[in-house]
Amino acid sequence: MSDFTHFNEEGRAKMVDVSDKPETARTALAHSSITVSQEIYEKITNNDMKKGDVLAVAQVAAVMGAKKTWDLIPMCHPIPLTRVNISFSWEKEHDTAYTLNIAAAVKTKGNTGVEMEALTAASTCALTVYDMCKAVDKGMVIGKTYLVEKTGGKNGDFHRTEQVK
């Protein structure tokens, strides 16, 4: 594991200078999830939530979250994103609970990676689902959020090999 790069000589926070790094294609894929009741699952899948199409709004919120990452995380660079794609899959936990799995794929051609943008997109997506459904049931649980893979950059590629539970 390499040393932390976001500290100056006095041990204070700094934004890393990436101006000498080459522009390369960089991608990141992050995962998050939210477990909901059967009632919420049915309302989402039947598009019967009073606030509107939950998954459509959550997708847009995730894209916005990715684009605003630099505004939320102090040491992140504002970078031009060339792609943000959000996909969903449902998993039945038991008769009364369903988990919405969220995958956030982000891409750029730049001199710094997009891991934080992918993680922010996945998190924002899960938070938006919670916000849109909390009137029905506040017992939803947002699951683990983690980086699945990243490509590009001087540190090379990362591919998670172990399953996150």
N, C-alpha and C positions, 0 to 999 in steps of 0.2 A: 504494500500500500504506500502511495507517495505522500509527501508532506502536504499539509493544507496550504493553499495558495492565496487565500483571501485575508491574510494578515500581513501588515507591514513590519518594519524592523522593531517598532515599539510594541508589537503584539495587538495593534488596533486593526479594525476591519478596513479593507480596501477593495476596490473593484479591480480585478486582474486586467492587465493590459494585454489585449489579444491582437493588437494591430500588426504584429510581426508574423502571426500564424497564417498559413495559406488558406484560401477559400476552397473548401471541399464540400462534397455532398455529405450531409449528415442526417441521420434519421434516429427516431426514438419511438418506442412502443411502451406505453404504460397501461396498467390495469387497475381498476377499482371495482367495487361492487356495492350493492345495497340490497339488503334482505327486507322484504315487505310481506304483509299479510296477504292471504288469498283475496280478500276484498279489494285491496289496492291493486294486486296483480290483475284481477278481472277488470277493474276500472281502467287501468292503463291499456291493457290489450284490447279492450272494447272501445277505447277512446271516449270514455264516459266520465272523465274528471272535469269538474266544473271550471277549473282554471285553463282547460284546453288540452291539446295534444302534448302529453308529458314528455315523450321521447323526442319529439321535434324541438320543443323548447330546450330540453336538456342538451341536445346536439348543438344548437346555436350558442347556448351558454358556454359549452365546452370550447367551442371555437373562439369565442370572445375571451375566455379565460386564458387560452394559449397565447393569444395576441397581447394580452395585458400582463403576462407573467413578469416582465421587466418592471412593471409598475407596482407589483405586489411583493416581489422578493428583492430586497435591497441590492444585492450584488450581481443580479442578472443583467445581462446586456440586452438592449433593445435590438432585436434581430429580425430581418425580414423572413417570414415563414412562407414557404412555397406550397405547403400542403398541411391541412389538418383534417383527419378523417376519424369519425367516431362510429363505432359499431357496437351492437348490443346482442346479447344472447341470454335466454332465460334458463334457469336451472331450478327444478322442483326440489326443495329441501325435504319437505314432508307434506302431508295433506293441507296444512294451514300456512305454509311459508314458501316463498319463492325468492330466488336471488337473481337480480339483474346484474349480469357481468358486463363491464364497460371496458372497451379497448380504445385507447387514444393513440393514433399514429400521427407523428409530426415529422415534417421534412423541411430542410433549408439547404441553401448553398451558401456557406458562410465560414467564418473563422472561429466559431464556438458552437458547442453542441446544443441540442434541443431537448435534453432529458427533462429539464425543469418545466419546459412548455408542455411536454406530454403528461407529466405528473400533475401539473396544474389543470390541464384540460380534463383528465380523468376525475380529479377531485371535484372540480366545479360541476361536472356532469352529475355526480352522485349527490352533491349538495342541492342542486336544482331539483332533482327528483324528490328529495326529502321536502324541500320547500313547497313544491306543487302538490304534495300528497299529505302533508301534515294535518290538514283539517280532517281527514278521514281517520288517521291513526298516527300518533306520535311515537309508536313503538318500533319504527323502522331502525335498522342497524346498518350503518355504513361500514363496509368491510375494509380489509387491508388494501392500501394503495402502494404500488411498487413498480419499479422499472422492469420490464420484461427483456428488452434488448435495446441496444444502441449501436449505430455504425458510424464510422468516420472519425476523424480527429487523430491527434498524435498518440493518444492512449489506446487507440485501436478499438476493436469491436468488443461488445459485451453481450453475452447471451446467457440468460438465467437458465441454469440446468436443473436446479432443484425446484420442486413444486412448493408454492407458498400456500400454507393452510391457514 
